[in-house]
């Protein structure tokens, strides 16, 4: 867990609270004491995230789009899309965001679309930018709010991953997400299961390890829309530390075969009907040169040169978020996986 008492270039929480308390009796001598009190509260819980107007993806599906692919103090952790489906029974959340504050922003935005309450949440996997917002929805609707995920995702969030991701998000955003509590999913789902909520049916997809060992894709049956979490991304290089290239290809192939023609809704980036094909083409541009390099007894450095020269990778280098900082790491991961695959 992060050491929340350490905030670089800032006073500790105790110092802030003490200053605010001491100032209250002399408010008449310090007209801006209410500002200090507000700053102290923001310091403990993190400031509110500005509202983002939702995009309508289909008649029932909406997306609160995150233009940034990575967390920073400036974006306060707003790095992944929060999507919601308006059913006759209420609103269903498809990934809840990176923090309490982002979840609260999503609730405000939802109210601009419909007065219906949130009645369910789905979490695609255990990376914190997709579930730390659960806290806001549980606060608003109560602890019995159904929050669905695959069993391995629930296990990971209840274990070390929950605290690790909360601490990481606070650090990456300079404490903007402070106050967010871990609210794990409380309902498990199985691949192929269909859950009816109001007039909408949600089909669960899982086809083995991909971005993580347990990636849930949720097909909104009546809408022809499938939320894929981080299995594929729009214009961001995916974190493959917990994933597998071979598994990602197999997952996407099986998902496309079972779901059919869909508008694919990613956790990062804009949706598209060709999203699976475009992203797996990019991954193949990393994977296939690495696999061939291993078969040719070439070094990782030689594999890297082959990857960077591959047109499937080169065409994305100038525009893909996080490319320069991450491509080397993900070539290394592909090379290691290729060594296991080849031998």
N, C-alpha and C positions, 0 to 999 in steps of 0.2 A: 504494500500500500504506500502511496506517496506520503511524504512527510509534509502535511498541510501547514505546519507551523513555519515553514521556510518559504519566504517570498522575496526573491532578490529585489533590492532597491526599494523595499516597502517596509512599513512597520508591521509587526506581528499583529495577529487578531486581538490579542490581549491589549496591546498598546493602543490599537484603534478604538476598541471598546472603552478602554480607560479614558482616552482623550475625549470621546463623545460624552461619557458620563460626567466627567469633570466640567465640560463646557455647558451642560444643561443648566446648572444653577445661575450661570452668568450670561444667559442668552441675550439679555438686554444689552450687554457690552459687546456681544459678538453676533451681529445680525445674521451671519451666514451659518450659524450652528446647525440648522436643519440640513444644510448641504453636507456637513461633516457626518451627521447621523446617517444620511442617505448613502454616502460613500462607504461608511462602515458596514451598512447592511449589504451593499453591492459587493464589498470586499469578502464578506462571509459567504454569500450565495452566488456571486457572479452577476453581472449586469444583464438586463434583458437583451435578447437578440432582436434586431429590427425585423419587422414583418416583411415577408417576401410574397408577392402576389402569386396565387396558384395558377398553374397552367392546366387547362382542361385537355385530358388525353383522349377521352372517349365520353359518351354520355354520362357514365357513372364514375369514371376514374379521373382523379386529379393528382397533380404532382407539384410539390413545393421544391423547386429546383435549386440545387447547390452549385453555383458556377465554379467554385474552387474545389480542387480535387484533394487537397491536403489541409490539415488543421493548422491555423496560425492564431496569434493573439488578435489580429485584425478581423478575421472572420468568426472568431469566438467558437470555433469548432464546427461551423456550418459547412461541411465538406461532403455530405452525402444526401441524396434525395430522400424526402419524406413524402410518401404517396398515400392517398386515401381513397376509399370507395364509398360512395353514398348509396346505401341500400335502404329498403323500406323499413328495416328494423333499426337502423342507425348507421354510424360511420365505422368503417373498418380501416385500420392503419396497416400499411405495408412498410415496415421498418420505421422506427420511431425517432431516429436521429441520435446525435452525439451527447446530449445533455438534457438536464431538467429544463434549462432555459430554451433550448431549441424545441423541446416538446411543448412548452407553454406557448411559444410563438406559433407552432402548428395548430394548437387549439384555438388561438385567436383567429388564424386564417380560416380554419374550418368553419367557424361561426359566421364568417362573411359569405360562406357558400350555403350553409344549411343550419337550422337550429337543432337538428337531431344530435343526440349524444354519441360519443364514441362507445361502441359495444364490443369491440375486439381489436387485438393487435397481433400481427404476425412478425416474428423476427427471423431474418433469413440465415444468420450465422452468428458466431460469437464475437466478432470484431466489434469493438465498443461503439463505433459511429453508427451502428445499425440497431442498437438496443438500449443505450444509456438514457434515451428519451422516455423509456417505459415509466420512469419515475413520475413524469408530469401527468401521464394518462392515468396512472394508478392513484395519484393524488386527486385528480378531478373526478374519477368515477368510482373509486374505492378499491380495496385490495383484492376483491373478488373478480375484477375485470379479467376476462379471459385473455391471456397472452400465450400465443401458440409458437412452438418451435420443435425442431427435431430433438430426440432425447439426448444425443451427444452435445448439442448446443446448450441445452439446459444444464447438463452436467458441467460443461466448461465454464459457463457463467457463474454457477454456484461454487465452482472451485477457484483455482488461482487466477483464471483469466478475467473474472469479474473485477477483482481488486486491481489487477495489473492494468486493465484498460481504463478504469476510472482514473488511476494515478497518471497514466500516460496522457490522457486527454487534458487533465489539469495542467500538466507540465507543458505540453505543446501549445496550449492557449494562454499561458501565463495566468493560470487560475481562473479564466473566464467561466469555466464549467463548474467551479467550486459550489458545493451544496448538493450536487447530484448524488443520489443514493442508488445502490445496486438493487434493482427490482427484476429478478429473474423471471423468465417465462414460467407459467404455472399450468400449462396444458401441453401435452406431447402429441405430436402428429406422426402419421406413418405415410410412406410413399404410396400414392394412388388413392389416398383417402379424399373424400369430398365432404366439405363442411358447408351446409346451407345456413346463410344468415340473411333473414328477410327474403327478398326476391332474387338474391344472387348466390351462386354456387362457386365455392373456392376449391380447386383441386390441388393437392399437394404433390410436388415432384421432387424426387431426390434420386440421383443416378450415380452414386458413389462419390469418392473424394474428387474435388475439383479445386476451388479456391481455398477451401478448408476441408476437413474430413466430413463435415456435415453441412452442406449447402441446401437450403430449402428454396425452391422456386414455387411461386403461388400463381396459378392460372385463374383468372377471373373469367369464368366460363361464358357468361352472357355477353361479355365485352370484347372477347378476342384479344385480351391483354394478359401478358404473363410477366410478373415481377421476378427478375432473376438474381436479385442481390448483386454480389460481386463475381458471379461466375463469368460474366462478360462485362465490359465497361465501354462507355461511349468514346471518350477521348482521354483516358487516363491509363497509364501502365499499372497493371494490377499488382498488389502485394502477393507474391508467390511463396513467401516464407513458410506458410502453413499448407501450401497447395501442391499440386502436381500437374505437369503439362499433359502427360498421357491421360490422366484422369479428367482433365478439363475437356480434351477432345472427345472422350467417350461420353461425358456428361452432356455436352452440347448436341452430339449426334442423337443420343437417346431422347433428349428433351424435344428436339425438333421433330423427331419421328412420332412421339406420343402426343404432343400438343398441336402439331400442324402449323398452319400459317397463323402467326401471331404478331402483334405489336409488342416487341420485347422491351421491357421497362427496366433499365439498369439502376443499380445503386449510385453510380457515378456517371454523369453524362446524360445526353438526350436519348429518348427512345427511338427505335427504328425497326422496320420489318426485316432489314438485312443485317441487324446488329450482330447476331450470332456468327454469320458468315464473315463479316468484316473483322470481328475481333479474333476469331479462331485463325483467320488468315495471318494476322499479325503474330499471334502466338506460334504458329507454324514456322514463321520466318525466324524465330529464335530457336525453336526446338529442332527443326530438321538440320540446320547447319551444325548445331552442337552434336547431334547424334552421328552425323556423317564424320565430323572431326574425330570423335571417339573411335569410330570404326577405322579411320585412317591413321590412328595412333598419333594424332596431333595434340598439341598442348591446348590448355584453356585459352591462352593468348591468341593462338591461331584460330580457335573456334570463335573468339570474339570478333576477329577481323572478318571472318566469313559471315557472321550475323549482321554486322554493321553494313556489309556490302550487299546483303540480300535486299532486293527491291521491296519485299513485303514489310521490311523493317524501315528501310531508308525513306519510304514514302510517308512514314508517320513521325520521323525524327524531329522535324521542325515545329510541329504543331501539337504533339501529344504531351499532356501535362505530366510532369515528373520524369520525362524521358531521360534527360541528361544525368540526373542524379541517381536514377535507378536501373538503367539498362545494364550496367556492368554487373550489378548484384544479381539480376535475374538471368543473365547469361551464365553466371557461375552456378546458380541453382539448376539451370537447364543442363549444364555440362555434368554436374554431379548425378542428376537423375538419368542422363544418357549413359553414364558409365555403368549404373546399375542395370539399365535396360539392355545394354549391349553385352554385358557379361553376366 
